[in-house]
Amino acid sequence: MIGTGASAIQFIPEIADRAGQIYVFQRTPPWIHPRPDVEIPAAVRAAFAAAPPVMRAFRGGIYWLLESRAAGFAVDPRFMAPLQRMAVRHIERQIGIRRCAPR
């Protein structure tokens, strides 16, 4: 299979159980990070309900934390190194491969 886009997402699972081996080639893999979702404890939800500005500040902090990733695109690509390592580790764990080295 050449590519990992929408067609590959549909096609590969359909043939995976019938194919002896599947080789997938892609030019640049997408960086997929683990979802940072966590359950907000009831006490924190109650504090947010009692003080909506605190909730807005919390959400703003999350927004700016995630938005800061753009510095690697706009300022200096070296800022992307930790995010790239995180993505590679996540892909390795999710797919179950031994090595997913970016080029």
Secondary structure as GFF3:
##gff-version 3
##sequence-region A 1 103
A	DSSP	alpha_helix	6	16	.	.	.	ID=ss1
A	DSSP	alpha_helix	42	50	.	.	.	ID=ss2
A	DSSP	alpha_helix	52	67	.	.	.	ID=ss3
A	DSSP	three_ten_helix	68	70	.	.	.	ID=ss4
A	DSSP	alpha_helix	71	74	.	.	.	ID=ss5
A	DSSP	three_ten_helix	77	80	.	.	.	ID=ss6
A	DSSP	alpha_helix	81	95	.	.	.	ID=ss7
###
